[in-house]
Amino acid sequence: MIANSCLTITGRLFFVFTLVLSVWFSAGGEAVLAEESMFRADLERTANYETKGIQRLKGLKWKFKTGGKMRSSPSISGNILYFGSNDGYLYALDKNTGKVLWKFKANGEISSSPAVGSGVVFAGSNDGNLYALDAFNGNKLWSFKSAGEIQSSPAVSNGTVYFGSLDSYVYAIDSKSGGLLWKFKTERGITSSPAVSDGVLFIGSLDHNLYAIDTESGNEVWRFKTEDIVVSTPAVSGGKVLFGVRDTHLYALDLKTGKPVWDSRTDGGILDWVYSFPATDEAMVFIGGVDSMYSFNKKTGKRVWKFETVRAVSSPSIAGSVLYFGGNGKNLYALDVDSGEELWRFKTKGEIETTPAIDNSVLYFGSNDGYLYALE
């Protein structure tokens, strides 16, 4: 009882400290940092942002030019926007103005999307390093070297950072020290980003498997074999693990056993390979093929609608009743989630491969024209 009381008091003190810190930074007109931010909205990678979306596009709020293509999706923490670029920099911008707060230079391209936890930003680089940076000033706290490019976007949970590498390993790293806790070997490289739920990590590999791994021990819980490489970042929702495979499959597996609940497909053929990652709300799953965006019933796997476009390789995001994704090469689309009806589109000068992030009716995404866009 005494120990539990002490823990409760400590938790309250930490909450008060965090609140005071946020108020202090707000009063000074400087950066405010929320406690956690993740690629595709959350640890489960649902890409469902609990914020207002944009039903009607007003226009461009601001845009910021980097020195390379952008394949790193933005993460938002407080009023700071974090993302990487193929120019090798990790950027921190004021989300309201697009002003640079700081930038950090790695020794390779950054296509890994950053995660933020406890005032630290974590991101991988093609130089093989996972970097931990002070979220307020960009100072390097530590780096961990793998033997391959890191395109996987890290997940941060309970003091541990999880990510995959093209060296074929899944890593668990102590978020404070950068020390290795465990690593798990697959048979080929990993570009998929881990989803974490109830003490289990889910990640795909180029060895055609989707793995479930115990987050504490690093031991395999189960694996599911597919017929093609698994580049998809899985989404966890409603007791299911949802992920696409390049050969046109969308799978829903039982969270505990890894057994298929349903297996649906896009229209098939090499022209409609699935490179996109699934987004999900309470009822539906959304995923892009090369020439269409699809909606499936999450319970049954039955297709609900199809929106035809070109190269829907950008993975979709949801905010409110609107679905956002990049398609037709250079367009950012907004669709009604129920009908698939187009609400609006925004044209850039490069292909869009990033996942849009949405916060308070502002949408942020990167394009291969080198710009980070903020739309409202």
Steps between C-alpha positions, in 0.01 A plus 500: 500500500782743590685417178185553293437834674854610428462405136173695483659809655800471268271473197306807611818698555625402154169608346515836682862549393411424137203737514707780654774446242250525215341814644844655551598441139161626378528818708842568354371458149740213435466139402243290685560126498233238555603180674478259204471503123524212257504415129142423390349668808554237772679184611235288328574686172131556425567837327176619662564851633264608777468856377294707260556432133461727198166457325558805282847610401578867557845471352870498581589624849875477441764281336861429586774398254756234587799402290371161388200278439275434798407143589500555876150571630456782753430445870339771713573559867350808660571782259805336345509308172779243450598331172798385299613559142721332244737794550607320821345747745244444771297820535299653784260774387246719674179337375317833487752698297734249334796673666807279560563441870799274439637240259736205549728356231535124473744320271230364272150560369218499756187323378418363845219700661589632846341408831493723807491389863601666829661798329709290260468457122595161352563444129693260284728581207636323196840532668383212725461706815202556722538850642364633830484880503387755754155599374545868590844576358599204279812409699602137455450297816616168358499289184475126446668340200339214307658322204244620244295797389219596737186588307272360770336765720562444871235433762557620857328324789579469872857624469588286199550590133412231244594503130606278212807521277596379156760287679200266570473569876227648716659700784389600848709787641492668840363847425717674762839337450484370145602156625385183323231308691442228240498435126293258294623344175288465188620347175514820294501875546225705663344824374171453688444707813395326822154524653479434875194386695458326838864399534536363146682653203379435144727554200544380143816376328622461144517127582119491435405472869300714740645448850355537848776547761480532878615852585669402829695191397533538123364146458279410206131465585388397151570564134279503191640404161386685187578453131692825458719749685339685791596867484173608659490651845220308675208665677351348816131554567197307621697190596653478152836565336439660160764522226539496125732295283635605163321209326162682549399336831361682804513272804322514834663266753386408847707707742572213740549205264607645166229296324319668206164655582452605139705552186384755244660623181527805283412454133818311435777493246836671494325833433338498844774386736448607861778724631280708730448434872148458642315768695202402714214648698234319703332338200721521193848429363650716224795408281645612168593297194712640223194625311224527765412570863280238664264475796424167670267404784728427796279223639437305180767613252232583242588783263290814552634740235784562257638838394702488179818702480861438396779379728329517839829411670455761772342332801167650608415687819163569661373805688131521582307380196774575245767273349823659369767351273732579214408369155509569128868571541489850645154550655395495864142370511227535760216246481184444700568185706148362459446549127849541352381822339775752425470812715805686369854460372825700521771491234874492573795475260623160616368153581358465851623196693456628855212439739311823579484610865204706619471730799224750582371532142847536348648225283876448463674286237818480298552465125786388280518859377687558829227698674317443826147637456252627759140520371196641675 
